[in-house]
Amino acid sequence: MPFNAPIEVAAALIFAYERLLIAQRPPGVHLEGLWEFPGGKRELGETYEACLLREIREELGCEVLVGSMLHGAEHAYPEKCVRIRFFQCQVVSGIPKPLECAALRWVSQDSLGQFQFPEADQALIDLLNMHPEWWK
């Protein structure tokens, strides 16, 4: 069965105090229960940066400053294909809350490997482990 166009996703790498914010996918969604980086699907005509601002507001109830893109990935699951761009972000107002996810965790570089992520995030997980300077 051929794929439609990849689903374009923007994801935030929110670092603070040598910790990274991760979110658990809620029940009833694709890949439920796995951990991911906050963000979501890009709407037609929306930039990745604008998508992140909107998604973080909706999912976490806070405002972020979107920085540079640290990684891009494309992954084909049996049921869909995703194209993800990961941006370094900083919370500028509010405190992240799990509004549209099952849970949030601030994790250290050493504890990141204790969480299960979707296959599309694996190359980024490897990069996060190789770049301690990103965590500063």
HUBELSUL-V300131 format. One record per backbone hydrogen bond with DSSP energy under -1.0 kcal/mol. CO is the residue of the C=O (numbers start at 1). NH is the residue of the N-H. Records with the same first field share a line. If there is no record, write none. Layout:
BEGIN
CO = NH + NH
END
This chain:
BEGIN
7 = 83
8 = 42
9 = 85
10 = 40
11 = 87
13 = 89
14 = 21
16 = 19
19 = 16
20 = 107
22 = 105
23 = 36
24 = 102
25 = 33
26 = 29
29 = 32
31 = 34
34 = 25
36 = 23
38 = 12
40 = 10
43 = 46
47 = 51
48 = 52
49 = 53
50 = 54
51 = 55
52 = 56
53 = 57
54 = 58
55 = 59
56 = 60
57 = 61
59 = 99 + 100
60 = 97
63 = 92 + 93
65 = 90
68 = 88
71 = 86
73 = 84
75 = 82
80 = 77
81 = 7
82 = 75
83 = 9
84 = 73
85 = 11
86 = 70 + 71
87 = 13
88 = 67
89 = 15
90 = 65
93 = 63
97 = 99
103 = 24
105 = 22
107 = 20
108 = 112
111 = 114
112 = 115
116 = 35
118 = 121
119 = 122
121 = 125
122 = 126
123 = 127
124 = 128
125 = 129
126 = 130
127 = 131
131 = 134
132 = 135
END
